Amino acid sequence: MMLAVAEVTPAWYLILGSILFAIGSVGLLVRRNPLVMFMCVELMLNAVTLTFVTFSRMLDDIDGQTVVVFVLVVAAAEVVVGLGIIVALLRKQPAATADDINVLKG
Amino acid sequence: MELVVFLVAGGACIAGALGVVLNSNPVHAALSLVGTLFGIAVLFVAQEANFLAAVQVIVYAGAIVVLFLFVLMLLGVDRAEDLSIEPLGGGQRIAAGVVGLGVLALPLLAMHATGWEVTGAGARPGDRNLLDDTSPDVAQLGESLFTTYLFAFEVTSVLLVIAVVGAVVLARKVKRADYVADPLVAAHNDALAEVAEPTDEISESEPVPS
């Protein structure tokens, strides 16, 4: 079997990260539900953290993992504020999409 | 062995990611997101980032996805949407597909240009940041976080405070007309009036200690 002898190189992880990032970006562009768009942003963030951890291992440097910790903190803060905005939006207009976000004006 | 782990976890990641984008029900999308996050945690373990794998499961799968589901249930928007409707028209989906392919092709071409091998400066020999097997990744991560990146770590606390304040402001939106009618505001105003003009009852029941 060819699979049995294949070795997982770090490049595989980078390719997987690229695929996840691309899927997340397409989802962000295609979907109009603000919550699902938000999940796509989380997907893209996770693709980047996977890439950072891979680089951390390849270059034998812990700094990549430190960056991932900061990404986690920023993601948590972003989710709190973003969901607050989405709750405010959907309260005003329960079937709102991302195109209706201007109802929050004023 | 590593191959099996990579294929299973990577497959879970991609299946979950496609589920997030393609599911018409937002609750199913959130549950697919858990699959992706869990697969990434497994890949973290495969790359000797054990602490980050634990944090990934606790913070992302445990807290952030639960927050998403909480908002979905709270607002009652957990109904399926019709994904066949083109929201903006004008071939927006085709454009999104082209952009996605471009986003995918860019890193792949960059990796192809370097022959699928990552080169870089890396940690210098003798540097304390070396990922060695003698000390666990938690110890190295903690040392890096609290020495080299101490200032950035402190700034994240400011960021968290700002996020909390922002969430409170957004969640408690009081309009000008409703301001006086708000029971909390009314109670606060009453308390202020009492402090300014204490009634006889209060002054009798609470004698001033000499």
Interface residues (C-beta under 8 A of the other chain):
Chain A: L3 A4 A6 E7 V8 T9 P10 A11 W12 Y13 L14 I15 L16 G17 S18 I19 L20 F21 A22 I23 G24 S25 V26 G27 L29 V30 R31 R32 N33 L35 V36 F38 M39 C40 E42 L43 N46 T49 L50 V53 T54 F55 S56 R57 M58 L59 D60 D61 I62 D63 Q65 T66 V68 V69 F70 L72 V73 V74 A75 A76 A77 E78 V79 V80 V81 L83 G84 I85 I86 V87 A88 L90 R91 P94 T97 D99
Chain B: E2 L3 F6 G10 C13 I14 A17 L18 V20 V21 P26 A29 A30 L33 T36 L37 I40 L43 F44 Q47 E48 A49 F51 L52 V55 Q56 V59 Y60 A63 I64 L67 F68 V71 L72 L74 L75 G76 V77 E81 P87 L88 Q92 R93 A95 A96 G97 V99 G100 L101 V103 L104 P107 L108 M111 W116 E117 V118 G120 A121 G122 A123 D127 N129 L130 L131 D137 Q140 L141 S144 L145 T148 Y149 A152 T156 L159 L160 I162 A163 V164 G166 A167 L170 A171 K173
